[in-house]
Each structure stands twice: as structure tokens, then as C-alpha cells.
Amino acid sequence: MGVTIKGLDKALKDLASKEDEVIEAVRKVLKDTADAIQLDASNNSIQSIQIVRDQLDGESDITSEEGPRQFDINFTQRLNTVPIDNGLGYKTGIEVADRNFEIEVWTEFGTGLSAKEILGRPNYTPEIREMARAFFRNGQGRLIGVPYLMPAFFKNTANLVTEIENEINKNTK
């Protein structure tokens, strides 16, 4: 005894094509979000850099192990977005140019008490705190952080799950 399900092959083929459409829609949402984070972080960093430059007040000529060096604190152009996992994820951020003068991180999180205050905010996850701890020196710094990347991240990912759900629903109807 047996039963025949008519249209099963077509239904499976339709489902497979929907899967591709859903994946492409999700990729687009993720790319748009990553691009928006990068744009907002770039815009934010212009003001952040100026505030930090004012705090340093000419102290960007720092003595390092190699002797006196002039450091460039304008890093806005080095913010970038890189796709990972075949476009199903993105890394948006900035590489630290000089391990002796980590101004990109110091601007974002501050140093000393400023870093403690910024990283103590409720929207900063343990993962963010752990990332920042990798740049900890002695806790005595006095640079007040002016976050540029994390506010862009929080703003642009606030509704990300809903946006992805909407795209999935739209592409599976």
C-alpha cells in the first residue's frame, strides 16, 4: 500500500529557491547595517578626534621606547567594514596602527577612570569589555573617552533582529 504526494518535488524546489532569496535578503540587511555603522562611526570620529586632540593639547609628540615620535591621531579614514562568513556577518572597526600609542581605542573608551565609567554602562556587553581590556595598561590614564564606534553600533543594530525577521517573512510568503 502506498500514497502519492503530488507536487512534492515542485514544493521542495520552491522552498529551496525561497531559501536562496531569504539568504540574499538577510545578507543585504546585514551589509546595509554594517555600512551604516561605518558611516556613523566615521562621522562621529571627526568630533571625537577633535575633542581628544584638545585634551592632548600638543602632547601627540610622545616619547616611546624608540625615542620622541610624532603621532597622527586622525584615524577616520582607516575605519572599514569587512564581510565575514560569506556576507552573513561583518566586522566594522579600525585596526590599531601603533601598539605604543593606541589612540583609536583610547578615543573610544578613554583611559583610567573614564574607561571604567564608559565600560560600566549597561549597554556595554562582557564581550565589549573584554575587547577593551586587551588595551589596558595601568589604569592611571587621564584621557576622557569620546566614543564614536560603539554609539554607531548600538544605534544601527537596535532593530536588526526585527529587520531580519521582516525580510524573512517577506521572502517566504
MIDOSE-1310 file (N, C-alpha, C; in nm, 2 decimals, decimal comma, always signed):
residues 173
mgvt	+0,09/-0,12/+0,00/+0,00/+0,00/+0,00/+0,09/+0,12/+0,00; +0,05/+0,23/-0,07/+0,13/+0,35/-0,08/+0,05/+0,47/-0,11; +0,10/+0,58/-0,09/+0,03/+0,70/-0,12/+0,13/+0,79/-0,21; +0,07/+0,87/-0,29/+0,15/+0,96/-0,37/+0,12/+1,10/-0,33
ikgl	+0,22/+1,17/-0,31/+0,21/+1,31/-0,28/+0,24/+1,39/-0,41; +0,14/+1,44/-0,47/+0,16/+1,52/-0,59/+0,21/+1,66/-0,56; +0,31/+1,69/-0,64/+0,36/+1,83/-0,63/+0,48/+1,84/-0,52; +0,52/+1,73/-0,46/+0,62/+1,74/-0,36/+0,75/+1,79/-0,42
dkal	+0,79/+1,74/-0,54/+0,92/+1,79/-0,60/+0,91/+1,94/-0,62; +0,80/+1,99/-0,68/+0,78/+2,13/-0,70/+0,79/+2,21/-0,57; +0,72/+2,16/-0,47/+0,72/+2,23/-0,34/+0,86/+2,24/-0,28; +0,93/+2,13/-0,29/+1,07/+2,13/-0,24/+1,16/+2,22/-0,32
kdla	+1,14/+2,23/-0,45/+1,22/+2,32/-0,54/+1,18/+2,46/-0,50; +1,05/+2,49/-0,48/+1,01/+2,63/-0,45/+1,07/+2,67/-0,31; +1,07/+2,57/-0,22/+1,12/+2,60/-0,09/+1,27/+2,63/-0,10; +1,34/+2,56/-0,18/+1,49/+2,58/-0,20/+1,51/+2,72/-0,26
sked	+1,43/+2,76/-0,35/+1,45/+2,89/-0,41/+1,42/+3,00/-0,31; +1,32/+2,98/-0,23/+1,29/+3,07/-0,12/+1,41/+3,09/-0,03; +1,47/+2,97/+0,00/+1,59/+2,98/+0,09/+1,70/+3,07/+0,04; +1,72/+3,06/-0,09/+1,82/+3,15/-0,15/+1,78/+3,30/-0,15
evie	+1,65/+3,32/-0,17/+1,60/+3,46/-0,16/+1,61/+3,51/-0,02; +1,58/+3,43/+0,08/+1,59/+3,47/+0,22/+1,73/+3,50/+0,25; +1,83/+3,42/+0,22/+1,97/+3,44/+0,25/+2,02/+3,57/+0,19; +1,98/+3,59/+0,06/+2,02/+3,72/+0,00/+1,96/+3,84/+0,06
avrk	+1,84/+3,83/+0,10/+1,77/+3,94/+0,17/+1,84/+3,97/+0,31; +1,88/+3,86/+0,38/+1,94/+3,88/+0,51/+2,08/+3,94/+0,49; +2,15/+3,89/+0,38/+2,29/+3,95/+0,35/+2,27/+4,10/+0,33; +2,17/+4,14/+0,25/+2,15/+4,28/+0,22/+2,13/+4,36/+0,35
vlkd	+2,04/+4,31/+0,44/+2,02/+4,38/+0,57/+2,15/+4,40/+0,65; +2,22/+4,29/+0,65/+2,35/+4,29/+0,73/+2,45/+4,39/+0,67; +2,46/+4,39/+0,53/+2,55/+4,48/+0,47/+2,51/+4,62/+0,49; +2,38/+4,65/+0,47/+2,33/+4,79/+0,49/+2,36/+4,83/+0,63
tada	+2,34/+4,74/+0,73/+2,37/+4,78/+0,87/+2,51/+4,81/+0,89; +2,60/+4,72/+0,84/+2,74/+4,74/+0,86/+2,79/+4,87/+0,79; +2,74/+4,90/+0,67/+2,77/+5,03/+0,61/+2,72/+5,15/+0,69; +2,61/+5,14/+0,75/+2,55/+5,25/+0,83/+2,64/+5,27/+0,95
iqld	+2,68/+5,16/+1,01/+2,77/+5,17/+1,13/+2,90/+5,24/+1,09; +2,96/+5,20/+0,98/+3,08/+5,26/+0,94/+3,06/+5,41/+0,91; +2,96/+5,45/+0,84/+2,93/+5,59/+0,81/+2,91/+5,67/+0,94; +2,83/+5,62/+1,03/+2,80/+5,69/+1,15/+2,93/+5,70/+1,24
asnn	+3,01/+5,59/+1,24/+3,13/+5,59/+1,32/+3,23/+5,69/+1,26; +3,24/+5,70/+1,13/+3,33/+5,80/+1,06/+3,28/+5,94/+1,10; +3,15/+5,97/+1,09/+3,10/+6,10/+1,12/+3,13/+6,13/+1,27; +3,10/+6,04/+1,36/+3,12/+6,06/+1,50/+3,27/+6,08/+1,53
siqs	+3,36/+6,01/+1,46/+3,50/+6,02/+1,49/+3,56/+6,16/+1,46; +3,50/+6,23/+1,37/+3,56/+6,36/+1,34/+3,55/+6,45/+1,47; +3,44/+6,45/+1,53/+3,42/+6,53/+1,66/+3,50/+6,47/+1,77; +3,50/+6,34/+1,78/+3,58/+6,27/+1,88/+3,72/+6,30/+1,88
iqiv	+3,78/+6,30/+1,76/+3,92/+6,32/+1,74/+3,96/+6,47/+1,78; +3,87/+6,56/+1,74/+3,89/+6,70/+1,78/+3,89/+6,72/+1,93; +3,80/+6,65/+2,00/+3,79/+6,67/+2,15/+3,92/+6,60/+2,21; +3,96/+6,49/+2,16/+4,08/+6,42/+2,21/+4,20/+6,51/+2,18
rdql	+4,21/+6,56/+2,06/+4,32/+6,65/+2,02/+4,33/+6,77/+2,12; +4,22/+6,82/+2,16/+4,22/+6,93/+2,25/+4,26/+6,89/+2,39; +4,22/+6,77/+2,43/+4,27/+6,71/+2,56/+4,42/+6,69/+2,56; +4,47/+6,64/+2,45/+4,62/+6,62/+2,44/+4,70/+6,75/+2,44
dges	+4,64/+6,85/+2,38/+4,70/+6,98/+2,38/+4,84/+6,98/+2,35; +4,87/+6,92/+2,23/+5,01/+6,92/+2,18/+5,09/+6,81/+2,24; +5,03/+6,72/+2,31/+5,11/+6,60/+2,37/+5,12/+6,49/+2,27; +5,08/+6,51/+2,14/+5,09/+6,40/+2,05/+5,23/+6,37/+2,01
dits	+5,33/+6,45/+2,06/+5,47/+6,42/+2,04/+5,51/+6,34/+2,17; +5,50/+6,21/+2,16/+5,51/+6,13/+2,28/+5,65/+6,06/+2,27; +5,71/+6,04/+2,38/+5,83/+5,96/+2,39/+5,80/+5,82/+2,41; +5,85/+5,73/+2,31/+5,83/+5,59/+2,32/+5,96/+5,52/+2,34
eegp	+5,96/+5,39/+2,34/+6,09/+5,32/+2,35/+6,19/+5,36/+2,25; +6,15/+5,40/+2,13/+6,24/+5,44/+2,03/+6,28/+5,58/+2,04; +6,23/+5,66/+2,13/+6,26/+5,80/+2,15/+6,14/+5,88/+2,11; +6,15/+6,02/+2,10/+6,04/+6,10/+2,07/+5,98/+6,07/+1,93
rqfd	+5,85/+6,07/+1,92/+5,79/+6,04/+1,80/+5,66/+6,13/+1,79; +5,63/+6,17/+1,67/+5,51/+6,24/+1,64/+5,40/+6,14/+1,60; +5,29/+6,15/+1,66/+5,18/+6,05/+1,62/+5,06/+6,13/+1,56; +5,01/+6,06/+1,46/+4,89/+6,12/+1,39/+4,77/+6,06/+1,46
inft	+4,68/+6,15/+1,50/+4,56/+6,10/+1,57/+4,44/+6,10/+1,48; +4,45/+6,14/+1,35/+4,34/+6,14/+1,26/+4,32/+6,00/+1,20; +4,23/+5,92/+1,25/+4,22/+5,78/+1,21/+4,09/+5,76/+1,13; +4,01/+5,86/+1,11/+3,88/+5,85/+1,05/+3,88/+5,76/+0,92
qrln	+3,98/+5,79/+0,83/+3,99/+5,72/+0,70/+4,02/+5,58/+0,71; +4,07/+5,53/+0,83/+4,10/+5,39/+0,85/+3,99/+5,30/+0,90; +3,87/+5,36/+0,93/+3,76/+5,29/+0,96/+3,71/+5,20/+0,84; +3,68/+5,08/+0,86/+3,64/+5,00/+0,75/+3,55/+4,89/+0,79
tvpi	+3,49/+4,83/+0,68/+3,39/+4,72/+0,70/+3,44/+4,60/+0,62; +3,45/+4,48/+0,68/+3,49/+4,36/+0,61/+3,39/+4,25/+0,62; +3,34/+4,20/+0,51/+3,25/+4,08/+0,52/+3,31/+3,96/+0,57; +3,24/+3,88/+0,65/+3,29/+3,75/+0,70/+3,17/+3,65/+0,68
dngl	+3,20/+3,53/+0,68/+3,10/+3,42/+0,67/+3,02/+3,44/+0,54; +3,09/+3,46/+0,43/+3,02/+3,48/+0,30/+2,91/+3,58/+0,30; +2,93/+3,69/+0,37/+2,84/+3,80/+0,38/+2,73/+3,79/+0,48; +2,74/+3,68/+0,56/+2,64/+3,66/+0,67/+2,69/+3,72/+0,80
gykt	+2,79/+3,80/+0,79/+2,84/+3,87/+0,91/+2,94/+3,98/+0,86; +2,96/+4,08/+0,94/+3,06/+4,19/+0,90/+3,13/+4,23/+1,02; +3,26/+4,27/+1,00/+3,34/+4,33/+1,10/+3,36/+4,48/+1,06; +3,31/+4,57/+1,15/+3,33/+4,71/+1,12/+3,41/+4,77/+1,23
giev	+3,52/+4,83/+1,20/+3,60/+4,89/+1,30/+3,73/+4,95/+1,25; +3,83/+4,94/+1,33/+3,96/+5,00/+1,29/+4,07/+4,92/+1,35; +4,18/+4,91/+1,28/+4,30/+4,84/+1,33/+4,38/+4,95/+1,41; +4,44/+4,91/+1,52/+4,53/+4,99/+1,60/+4,66/+5,00/+1,52
adrn	+4,69/+5,13/+1,48/+4,81/+5,15/+1,40/+4,94/+5,14/+1,47; +4,94/+5,17/+1,60/+5,07/+5,17/+1,68/+5,04/+5,12/+1,82; +5,10/+5,01/+1,86/+5,07/+4,95/+1,99/+5,13/+5,03/+2,10; +5,21/+5,13/+2,07/+5,26/+5,22/+2,18/+5,17/+5,34/+2,20
feie	+5,09/+5,37/+2,10/+5,00/+5,49/+2,10/+4,87/+5,45/+2,05; +4,79/+5,38/+2,13/+4,66/+5,32/+2,08/+4,55/+5,42/+2,09; +4,56/+5,53/+2,02/+4,47/+5,65/+2,02/+4,33/+5,61/+1,98; +4,32/+5,51/+1,88/+4,19/+5,47/+1,83/+4,11/+5,41/+1,95
vwte	+4,17/+5,33/+2,03/+4,10/+5,27/+2,14/+4,08/+5,37/+2,26; +4,18/+5,45/+2,28/+4,17/+5,55/+2,39/+4,06/+5,65/+2,36; +4,05/+5,68/+2,24/+3,94/+5,78/+2,20/+3,80/+5,71/+2,23; +3,79/+5,59/+2,19/+3,66/+5,52/+2,20/+3,63/+5,49/+2,35
fgtg	+3,72/+5,44/+2,43/+3,69/+5,40/+2,57/+3,75/+5,49/+2,67; +3,84/+5,58/+2,64/+3,90/+5,66/+2,74/+4,01/+5,58/+2,81; +4,07/+5,64/+2,91/+4,17/+5,57/+2,99/+4,14/+5,60/+3,13; +4,20/+5,52/+3,22/+4,18/+5,54/+3,36/+4,03/+5,53/+3,41
lsak	+3,99/+5,64/+3,48/+3,85/+5,64/+3,53/+3,75/+5,66/+3,42; +3,79/+5,73/+3,31/+3,69/+5,74/+3,20/+3,66/+5,61/+3,14; +3,76/+5,52/+3,12/+3,74/+5,39/+3,07/+3,65/+5,31/+3,16; +3,67/+5,32/+3,29/+3,59/+5,25/+3,39/+3,44/+5,29/+3,38
eilg	+3,42/+5,43/+3,36/+3,28/+5,48/+3,35/+3,22/+5,43/+3,22; +3,29/+5,45/+3,11/+3,23/+5,42/+2,98/+3,20/+5,27/+2,98; +3,29/+5,18/+3,02/+3,27/+5,04/+3,01/+3,17/+4,99/+3,11; +3,14/+5,07/+3,21/+3,04/+5,03/+3,31/+2,90/+5,06/+3,27
rpny	+2,88/+5,12/+3,15/+2,75/+5,15/+3,11/+2,67/+5,02/+3,08; +2,54/+5,02/+3,10/+2,47/+4,89/+3,09/+2,46/+4,83/+2,95; +2,47/+4,91/+2,84/+2,47/+4,86/+2,71/+2,60/+4,80/+2,66; +2,71/+4,81/+2,74/+2,84/+4,75/+2,70/+2,84/+4,61/+2,76
tpei	+2,85/+4,52/+2,66/+2,84/+4,38/+2,69/+2,98/+4,32/+2,75; +2,97/+4,21/+2,81/+3,10/+4,15/+2,85/+3,20/+4,13/+2,74; +3,15/+4,11/+2,62/+3,24/+4,09/+2,50/+3,31/+4,23/+2,47; +3,24/+4,34/+2,48/+3,30/+4,47/+2,45/+3,40/+4,50/+2,56
rema	+3,36/+4,47/+2,68/+3,45/+4,50/+2,80/+3,58/+4,42/+2,78; +3,57/+4,29/+2,74/+3,69/+4,21/+2,72/+3,78/+4,26/+2,61; +3,71/+4,31/+2,50/+3,79/+4,36/+2,39/+3,87/+4,49/+2,44; +3,81/+4,57/+2,52/+3,87/+4,69/+2,57/+3,98/+4,66/+2,67
raff	+3,96/+4,55/+2,75/+4,06/+4,51/+2,85/+4,20/+4,47/+2,78; +4,19/+4,43/+2,66/+4,31/+4,39/+2,58/+4,41/+4,51/+2,57; +4,35/+4,63/+2,59/+4,43/+4,75/+2,57/+4,47/+4,82/+2,70; +4,43/+4,75/+2,81/+4,45/+4,81/+2,95/+4,60/+4,82/+2,97
rngq	+4,64/+4,93/+3,03/+4,79/+4,94/+3,07/+4,80/+4,94/+3,22; +4,77/+5,06/+3,28/+4,79/+5,06/+3,43/+4,67/+5,13/+3,50; +4,57/+5,18/+3,43/+4,46/+5,24/+3,50/+4,48/+5,38/+3,54; +4,59/+5,44/+3,51/+4,63/+5,57/+3,56/+4,60/+5,68/+3,45
grli	+4,56/+5,64/+3,33/+4,54/+5,74/+3,23/+4,44/+5,84/+3,26; +4,44/+5,96/+3,20/+4,35/+6,07/+3,22/+4,27/+6,11/+3,10; +4,28/+6,04/+2,99/+4,22/+6,08/+2,87/+4,07/+6,04/+2,88; +3,98/+6,14/+2,86/+3,84/+6,12/+2,86/+3,79/+6,07/+2,73
gvpy	+3,73/+5,95/+2,73/+3,69/+5,89/+2,60/+3,57/+5,96/+2,54; +3,57/+5,96/+2,41/+3,46/+6,02/+2,33/+3,42/+5,91/+2,23; +3,34/+5,82/+2,27/+3,30/+5,70/+2,19/+3,25/+5,75/+2,05; +3,29/+5,68/+1,95/+3,25/+5,70/+1,81/+3,20/+5,57/+1,75
lmpa	+3,26/+5,46/+1,77/+3,22/+5,33/+1,71/+3,10/+5,27/+1,78; +3,11/+5,25/+1,91/+3,00/+5,18/+1,98/+2,86/+5,25/+1,97; +2,86/+5,39/+1,98/+2,73/+5,45/+1,96/+2,67/+5,42/+1,82; +2,75/+5,42/+1,72/+2,71/+5,38/+1,59/+2,66/+5,24/+1,58
ffkn	+2,73/+5,15/+1,65/+2,69/+5,01/+1,66/+2,55/+5,00/+1,73; +2,54/+5,06/+1,85/+2,41/+5,05/+1,92/+2,30/+5,10/+1,84; +2,32/+5,22/+1,78/+2,21/+5,28/+1,70/+2,16/+5,20/+1,58; +2,26/+5,14/+1,51/+2,23/+5,08/+1,39/+2,19/+4,93/+1,40
tanl	+2,21/+4,87/+1,52/+2,17/+4,73/+1,54/+2,05/+4,72/+1,64; +2,00/+4,83/+1,68/+1,89/+4,83/+1,77/+1,77/+4,75/+1,72; +1,74/+4,76/+1,59/+1,62/+4,69/+1,53/+1,66/+4,59/+1,44; +1,79/+4,54/+1,44/+1,84/+4,45/+1,34/+1,76/+4,32/+1,34
vtei	+1,73/+4,26/+1,46/+1,66/+4,13/+1,46/+1,52/+4,15/+1,39; +1,45/+4,25/+1,42/+1,32/+4,28/+1,36/+1,33/+4,30/+1,21; +1,44/+4,37/+1,17/+1,46/+4,39/+1,02/+1,48/+4,26/+0,95; +1,56/+4,17/+1,01/+1,59/+4,04/+0,96/+1,46/+3,95/+0,95
enei	+1,39/+3,96/+1,06/+1,26/+3,88/+1,07/+1,16/+3,93/+0,96; +1,16/+4,06/+0,94/+1,07/+4,12/+0,84/+1,11/+4,07/+0,70; +1,24/+4,07/+0,67/+1,29/+4,02/+0,54/+1,26/+3,87/+0,52; +1,28/+3,79/+0,63/+1,25/+3,65/+0,62/+1,10/+3,63/+0,59
nknt	+1,01/+3,70/+0,66/+0,87/+3,69/+0,64/+0,83/+3,73/+0,50; +0,89/+3,84/+0,46/+0,85/+3,90/+0,32/+0,89/+3,80/+0,21; +1,00/+3,73/+0,23/+1,06/+3,64/+0,13/+1,01/+3,50/+0,14; +0,93/+3,47/+0,24/+0,88/+3,33/+0,25/+0,73/+3,33/+0,22
k	+0,67/+3,44/+0,18/+0,52/+3,44/+0,15/+0,50/+3,40/+0,01
